[in-house]
Amino acid sequence: MGPYILAVLLALAAVLVVALVIAAVHAMRIKAPANTREPADRATPEETQKYAETLAAMVQIPTVSRRGENDLTEFRRLQAVMREKFPHVFEKMELTDLDGNLLLRLPGKDPNRNGILLMGHQDVVPADGKDWKHDPFSGLIEDDVVFGRGAMDCKCTVMAEFQAMEELLAEGFEPPCDVYLSSSVNEEISGGGVQKAVAYLKEKGIRLDLCMDEGGAIMNGMLPGMPVWAAAVGVQEKGYVDVKIKAKGNGGHSSTPPKNTPIARLSAFVTEVEKKRPFKAAFSPTVQAMFEGAAAYMTFPMRLLLGNLWLFGPLIKFLMPKVSSYAQAFLSTTFCFTMSGGSTAANVIPDEAYVVCNLRPSEHQNAEESIKVLKKYADKYDLECEVIIARNASNCAKLDGEEFAYLKQCVDECYPDAGALPYLMAGGTDCRQFEAVCDSCLRFCPIKMTQEQLAAMHAANETIGVPELAASVKFYKHFVKNHK
């Protein structure tokens, strides 16, 4: 080895050591200080029981939304229960009923200011399956949880928002700006109910400073190496795409099969895409802000990595998708083959077969670009692509804006043991529709949820904690009361 090469290697080693020292010092400095304050408000035992019973009564109404159906009978029953439980809300707030989708307004003191809006949805997914421990619409209160379909997704949100406004109105509260409550009847099937509320606001020329919907929650172990509670505030949603990939052939009898039948070509295509996972990994501004914010609450090894993306970013992009599908969703467009079809008889080669691929496009590789990636592989196997639906990622709420800062402040005051972090949502919510009238669309359910509770969303044995429900009511009350 020549002296010149040795000098270069020593210089590179020195640069690496300096970089590692800088990264380690930075990791030690960004550790979040402990927040030892008490929550801003706590529910009494009597209030806690009352809240649980109110949610239970709402869960007992099976407001299941199904595509192709628009029967509002159960929703009207639910709304009757809500009128009974929240009399001040329905007496003192202006109600606009948009085919069962409710929009209520409490006028503010300053009519020239933009309003704020809290939202959720009345509908739930079906409670199919045999794994339920109890009747899914029992609303059973047992072992300090409310049990049943919709307890978490998302009647707890609707109940807590309405209850918070009910208590404020009973106290004579007058907000500085208009306060809206919105609840739709077909969010679970993307039925467009909330779009009627948006259209109504647009027609009236109404702008909002803030819209807050379900979305992220307060979770323990949100990311590996994060042993504390974290309030994940959804500031952006990934896009949504359904593509039907079709293979055509001559069909025929299965006793004399040709090569490269439609199903064989589709199988080869699916296998290659699954193996290569061809979508680009990158740190979007939202994900970068999420990781950098999370680093302060992590153990030192993860704090070192995520707190220094300038140094370890390439390593994280390489490793994270390999060890966690959850992490992969943050870094790239994800895809999943969800439906398929072909011949209707076991001994007939189909003249056409298909698979459907569901993609969730990332901000850095939008719907059009993600579809192009898929089409490149489809062309290789002489397949056709039919785009069924496609939309890009939503806008990102302003991370340096007043509304996001205020929400973080309220989390700090009401949940001192949980740090608030920006969060990229892989799934979709109604919240994105309000981007037409609002620049700060946030997705956050202020309820502590265990990993088991989160896993029960759209599955069997859905529950929400009774104390956690009570804390969420007090959060919404604090949030609305102190919004300036």
CORGI-V197371 format. One record per backbone hydrogen bond with DSSP energy under -0.5 kcal/mol. CO is the residue of the C=O (numbers start at 0). NH is the residue of the N-H. If there is no record, write none. Layout:
BEGIN
<<CO	NH> <CO	NH>>
END
This chain:
BEGIN
<<1	5> <2	6> <3	7> <4	8> <5	9> <6	10> <7	11> <8	12> <9	13> <10	14> <11	15> <12	16> <13	17> <14	18> <15	19> <16	20> <17	21> <18	22> <19	23> <20	24> <21	25> <22	26> <23	27> <24	28> <25	29> <27	30> <33	35> <43	47> <44	48> <45	49> <46	50> <47	51> <48	52> <49	53> <50	54> <51	55> <52	56> <53	57> <54	58> <55	59> <57	60> <59	61> <60	62> <61	63> <62	123> <65	68> <69	71> <71	75> <72	76> <73	77> <74	78> <75	79> <76	80> <77	81> <78	82> <79	83> <80	84> <81	85> <85	89> <86	90> <87	91> <88	92> <93	104> <94	96> <95	97> <95	102> <96	98> <97	100> <99	101> <100	97> <101	182> <102	95> <103	180> <104	93> <104	106> <105	178> <108	110> <109	112> <114	208> <114	209> <115	179> <116	211> <117	181> <119	183> <123	64> <134	137> <135	148> <139	141> <139	146> <141	144> <143	465> <144	141> <144	146> <145	463> <146	138> <147	150> <149	154> <149	155> <151	153> <153	156> <153	157> <154	158> <155	159> <156	160> <157	161> <158	162> <159	163> <160	164> <161	165> <162	166> <163	167> <164	168> <165	169> <166	170> <167	172> <168	171> <174	108> <175	109> <177	115> <178	105> <179	117> <180	103> <181	119> <182	101> <183	121> <183	122> <185	188> <185	190> <186	189> <191	194> <191	195> <192	195> <192	196> <193	197> <194	198> <195	199> <196	200> <197	201> <198	202> <199	203> <200	205> <201	204> <206	114> <207	438> <209	116> <210	441> <211	118> <212	443> <215	444> <216	218> <216	231> <217	448> <218	229> <222	225> <224	226> <224	298> <225	220> <227	220> <228	418> <229	218> <229	231> <230	232> <230	420> <231	233> <232	422> <233	442> <234	396> <235	424> <236	393> <239	390> <240	358> <241	387> <241	388> <242	244> <242	356> <243	245> <243	385> <244	354> <245	383> <246	352> <251	348> <252	255> <253	256> <260	264> <261	265> <262	266> <263	267> <264	268> <265	269> <266	270> <267	271> <268	272> <269	273> <270	274> <271	275> <272	276> <281	283> <283	287> <284	288> <285	289> <286	290> <287	291> <288	292> <289	293> <290	294> <291	295> <292	295> <293	296> <294	297> <295	31> <298	302> <299	303> <300	304> <301	305> <302	306> <304	307> <305	308> <307	310> <307	311> <308	312> <311	315> <312	316> <313	317> <314	318> <315	319> <318	321> <318	322> <319	322> <319	323> <323	327> <324	328> <325	329> <326	329> <326	330> <327	331> <330	281> <333	359> <335	337> <335	357> <338	355> <340	353> <344	347> <346	253> <348	251> <349	250> <350	248> <352	246> <353	340> <354	244> <355	337> <355	338> <356	242> <356	358> <357	335> <358	240> <359	333> <360	238> <364	361> <365	369> <366	370> <367	371> <368	372> <369	373> <370	374> <371	375> <372	376> <373	377> <374	378> <375	379> <376	380> <377	380> <377	382> <378	381> <383	245> <384	386> <385	243> <385	387> <388	241> <390	239> <396	398> <397	400> <400	404> <401	405> <402	406> <403	407> <404	408> <405	409> <406	410> <407	411> <408	412> <409	413> <410	414> <412	39> <414	417> <416	228> <418	230> <420	232> <422	234> <422	235> <422	424> <423	425> <424	237> <428	431> <429	432> <430	433> <431	434> <432	435> <433	436> <433	437> <436	207> <438	440> <439	210> <439	441> <441	212> <441	443> <442	215> <442	233> <443	445> <444	446> <446	217> <448	219> <449	453> <450	454> <451	455> <452	455> <453	456> <455	458> <461	147> <463	145> <464	468> <465	469> <466	470> <467	471> <468	472> <469	473> <470	474> <471	475> <472	476> <473	477> <474	478> <475	479> <476	480> <477	481> <479	482>>
END
